[in-house]
Amino acid sequence: MRQLQEMTAAVFDFDKTVAETFRPSPNGLGTEEAYALAVSMVLGKHGEQVYRGQGLGNRAPTELVRDILKAGSMPDMLSCAQMYLEMNAAILDGLVPPGKGMPLVWSEEKQVEVIGELLTRAKLMVLVDELSHHPDGSIWPEPCSGVLEFMRELQKRGIATAILSSGHELFITRAFELWGAEAPLMLTDDDVRGLTSVSLNEKMKPHPFLFELLIRKWQDVQSWAHEPAHRRRFFYFGDDIVKDGRLAASAGLRFGLYDPESTVTAEMPTDQFRFADWRDLTKAMQAT
Ligand SMILES: [Mg+2]
């Protein structure tokens, strides 16, 4: 943990790193359940069956759509998606900031992307409704235990912080509001879905292109982020050893795996580390 002393910038994954979005809300809705509902709304019963069989597996929406279409009865699902778009375009419009995401216009050439956009917005519609103080006194989602204190400690020390997530701007911004904290600068899936000149692969973790895009909008770090020696002073924190860990490795960043239940058994590269409690990191920072 001594390596934390070298940190000058910190990047956080969001789901299951900063927020417990996979724990269901009091209404029984978490990310996986919201996706199941969204898949059934957009791709119909058949799509939902395929999804239930595959599970979510930390896939981004377009990745999910691509896999479901490959595995199921395509014509049924396509006509279902087209109808969903026609009936719901107006409601789905406000869920993604203007100019971000994919335009909500049916396109034969970009079916996977347009359906991914529909799925994203349908899922967001479900989840944004859950994001609040609930009558039983709980809030959903809860921040991962100790993470907000760690972020505050970094900010106090002038360490630049950002979020790099396959999630969505409106949701993340509102979650921080709910926690009474200010959301850091972020690059989310909303920023990349509409990029037409970029391959699907590049738009998804663990591709390091996402980190390069983050740097382009992150003025605090721009002047030094491209020097390899300084790259090593970026720390990336995430809960997925493949999606987050490999992204960090290929972008040249240090990686800390948040593994609160010690479920990851894979060996970690020697320059990466794992931790189970954000408080340990806060303490390590305070000891310097
Ligand atoms: Mg995550």
Boltz pocket constraint, residues with backbone or C-beta under 6 A from the ligand:
constraints:
  - pocket:
      binder: B
      contacts: [[A, 13], [A, 14], [A, 15], [A, 16], [A, 17], [A, 238], [A, 239], [A, 240]]
      max_distance: 6.0
